[in-house]
Each structure stands twice: as C-alpha cells, then as structure tokens.
Amino acid sequence: MNTQEKWHEMHSQKRHQPRYPGSDLVAFVLKNFKKNDQILDLGCGGGRHVKFLSENNFNVYGVDYSANGIKATQELLDLYKLKAELKIASVDDIPYEDEKFDGVICYGVLLYNSKEVIEKAAKEIYRVLKKDSIAYIVLRSTKDYRYLNNKKISKYEALIKENGIQRSAFEENGMKMYFFDKDEIKRVFNMFKICEINHMEMSLENNSICNHSYIIVLRK
C-alpha cells in the first residue's frame, strides 16, 4: 500500500480526523489574515483547519489527495453549516490559477512526500500565492524521534518502523517520511523570502522521545 492509499484508508476512520485546529496556527491566522482573505489549506485531511477558517469568515479552499479526506471535510462543514471549496488534488499540482490566494497553510503534510514532489509543491505554493502574501508550513525536523530511531533511506528520508502501538508513529508504519534541517528548508523554499524558521517540540514518555517540527513562514 502506498502512502496515498494509506491516507485514503486512514481518513475513512474518525480517530484519524482530529477535531481541533493547531493552537499555533489559530494564533498565526488571526494575527496575519483579515476577513474575506482567500486562504488555501493544502493537504486539508479531515478538515479541522478548513472548519476553523470558514467559521472565522475567510474564503476557504481545501485540497487533499485523499478522497476520504475531502469527504470527511465536507461532512464536517455540512454539520456546522459552513462553506469551503474542496478539491481532490496533489500538493505538487494545485488546481488553481496563479496568484489566487492571500495565504496558504500546509500543516504537517509535505513530509509524507518524496523530495521531488516536495520541490514541485514549493514551486506550486509560490505560484498560487499573491505577491507579498504568506504561507505557513509545518515540517518534521531531523531532531524528531521518527528520524532518529528509524532506518535512513537518504540524508533526509527515513522508513518508519514503530512497534509501540500507543505512539503516533505506529499508524505511519511502512511510510517513507521526509525530514528537514534549516539548510534543507532554505534550499527547498529558496524562491521565497523566508521570514521565520521556528520550532515546536514536545517530549513524551518521561523525555525518552521527542516530537520535533519546524514552523516556517514564507513570503512571496
């Protein structure tokens, strides 16, 4: 089963459809975007960020390559009588015209793709953003336990093999995952003005493992 098929299967299950938006993203969106801005959630999954954006009066667009993810997002919108335009598509082929969006968010999505797809996705995000607009992207770092504890395929890729059934990586078993350090962020997103590279970490199991992500802000 490839990664797309695995996510299609996972998005059909409620336990893989988080209910609440990331608190970091909430703060960023409310600070940096204004009412009626056109915002794309690239890799919208089960729809938690699409819902948040819609209920806060943004013009919302959601793209995901999982049909079940799009279905779950639409059901969530219908439940709360909210609206957004949703499409099934890949991150490296965004089905919108040049300079359409005031903002793009891509939250923990690119890391499930290959180097080549990620590079194309960076160019696509740049293409669909309006001039001087910003993207908010969350990536997994090389300090994350999934990278440190697993077999490396290349400098930034690892094959996930997790035996701990209670760990979040257990559901990622068999997936290839792409990790970043600051040099790789600067290389992949070199067409942007990189405004911020921050990190977010959470230690678990008495500090024996660590979830570690980069949060980057990019301006066209």
C-alpha positions in Angstrom: 0.0 0.0 0.0 1.5 3.4 -1.0 1.3 6.5 1.1 -1.7 7.9 -0.8 -3.7 4.7 -0.3 -2.8 4.5 3.3 -4.0 8.1 4.0 -7.2 7.3 2.0 -7.8 4.4 4.3 -6.9 6.4 7.5 -9.1 9.3 6.6 -12.1 7.0 6.5 -11.7 6.5 10.3 -12.9 9.1 12.8 -9.8 8.5 15.0 -7.6 9.9 12.2 -9.7 13.0 11.9 -8.5 15.5 14.6 -11.3 17.8 15.8 -9.4 20.9 16.8 -7.1 23.2 14.9 -3.4 23.6 16.0 -3.2 26.4 18.6 -0.1 27.8 16.9 -2.0 28.0 13.6 -5.0 29.7 15.2 -2.8 32.4 16.6 -1.0 32.9 13.4 -4.1 33.1 11.2 -5.9 35.6 13.4 -2.9 37.8 13.6 -1.9 37.8 9.9 -5.0 37.4 7.8 -8.1 39.6 7.5 -11.8 38.8 6.9 -12.6 37.5 3.4 -9.0 36.7 2.6 -8.7 33.7 0.2 -6.8 31.0 2.1 -5.9 27.6 0.8 -5.4 24.6 3.2 -3.1 22.4 1.2 -3.5 18.9 2.5 -6.6 19.6 4.5 -7.1 16.0 5.7 -10.2 15.6 7.8 -11.0 19.3 7.7 -10.2 20.7 11.1 -8.4 23.8 9.7 -10.9 24.3 6.9 -13.6 24.4 9.5 -11.7 26.9 11.7 -11.0 29.2 8.7 -14.6 29.0 7.5 -16.2 29.9 10.8 -13.9 32.9 11.1 -15.1 34.4 7.9 -12.3 33.6 5.5 -12.9 32.5 1.9 -11.6 28.9 2.3 -10.3 26.4 -0.2 -9.2 22.8 0.7 -7.1 20.4 -1.3 -6.2 16.8 -0.4 -5.2 13.8 -2.4 -7.4 11.5 -0.3 -11.0 11.3 -1.5 -12.0 10.2 2.0 -10.2 13.2 3.5 -12.3 15.5 1.2 -15.4 13.6 2.1 -14.8 14.0 5.8 -14.1 17.7 5.4 -17.3 18.2 3.5 -19.3 16.3 6.2 -17.7 18.5 8.9 -18.7 21.6 7.0 -22.2 20.4 6.5 -22.6 19.6 10.2 -21.8 23.2 11.1 -23.4 24.8 8.1 -20.1 26.2 6.8 -18.8 26.6 3.3 -15.5 26.0 1.5 -14.4 24.9 -1.9 -12.9 21.5 -1.8 -10.9 19.6 -4.5 -9.1 16.3 -4.7 -5.5 17.0 -5.9 -1.9 16.5 -5.0 0.4 19.1 -3.3 2.6 19.3 -6.5 -0.3 20.1 -8.8 -2.5 22.7 -7.2 -5.7 23.1 -9.3 -5.9 26.9 -9.1 -4.6 29.8 -11.1 -1.5 31.9 -10.5 -1.6 34.5 -7.6 -5.1 33.5 -6.4 -4.5 33.2 -2.6 -3.8 35.7 0.2 -2.5 32.8 2.2 -1.6 29.1 2.1 -1.3 26.8 5.1 0.2 23.4 4.8 0.3 21.7 8.2 2.3 18.5 8.6 1.7 17.4 5.0 4.8 17.8 2.8 6.7 15.4 5.0 4.7 12.4 3.6 6.0 13.1 0.1 9.2 12.4 -1.8 12.0 15.0 -2.4 10.8 15.6 -6.0 7.2 16.1 -5.0 8.1 18.5 -2.2 10.3 20.5 -4.5 7.4 20.8 -7.0 5.0 21.6 -4.2 7.2 24.5 -3.1 7.0 26.0 -6.6 3.3 25.4 -6.7 2.7 27.2 -3.4 4.8 30.1 -4.7 2.8 30.2 -7.9 -0.7 30.3 -6.4 0.2 33.0 -3.7 -0.4 36.6 -4.5 2.6 38.9 -4.4 3.7 39.8 -0.8 1.3 37.1 0.6 2.5 34.4 3.1 2.5 30.7 3.6 2.5 28.9 7.0 4.1 25.5 6.7 4.8 22.8 9.4 7.5 20.3 8.6 9.1 17.5 10.6 12.7 18.0 11.7 15.7 15.8 11.8 15.5 16.1 15.6 12.2 14.2 15.6 12.3 10.7 17.1 10.9 9.2 13.9 14.1 10.3 12.1 16.5 9.4 14.9 15.1 5.9 15.6 14.5 4.7 12.0 16.4 3.4 9.0 17.6 6.2 6.7 16.9 5.9 3.0 18.8 9.1 2.2 20.1 12.1 4.2 16.6 13.4 4.8 14.4 10.3 4.3 13.6 7.5 6.7 11.4 4.5 6.6 9.1 4.4 9.6 9.0 1.2 11.6 7.3 1.6 15.0 6.5 -1.2 17.4 4.9 1.0 20.1 1.2 0.7 19.5 0.4 3.8 21.6 2.8 6.0 19.7 1.5 8.2 16.9 4.2 6.8 14.6 2.6 3.4 14.8 0.0 4.4 12.2 2.8 5.6 10.0 4.4 2.2 9.8 5.8 1.5 6.3 5.7 5.1 5.2 8.7 6.9 3.8 9.0 10.3 5.5 10.9 13.4 4.6 12.6 15.4 7.4 14.2 18.8 7.3 17.0 20.8 8.9 17.4 24.5 8.4 19.7 24.1 5.4 17.2 21.9 3.6 14.4 24.4 4.4 16.4 27.2 2.8 17.2 25.0 -0.3 13.7 23.8 -1.0 12.0 27.2 -0.4 14.7 29.3 -2.0 12.3 31.2 -4.2 10.6 32.7 -1.1 11.6 35.4 1.3 11.9 33.2 4.4 10.6 35.3 7.2 10.8 32.9 10.1 12.1 29.4 10.9 10.8 28.4 14.4 10.5 25.0 16.0 7.9 23.2 18.1 8.8 20.3 20.3 7.1 18.0 22.8 8.8 15.4 24.8 6.9 12.2 25.8 7.3 9.1 27.9 9.5 10.8 30.5 11.5 12.6 27.9 12.5 9.4 26.2 11.2 10.5 22.8 10.5 13.9 21.2 8.2 15.1 18.6 10.1 17.9 16.8 8.7 20.1 14.0 9.7 23.3 12.2 7.2 26.0 11.7 8.2 28.3 8.7 6.7 31.5 7.5 7.3 32.3 3.8 6.6 35.5 1.9 6.3 35.6 -1.9 
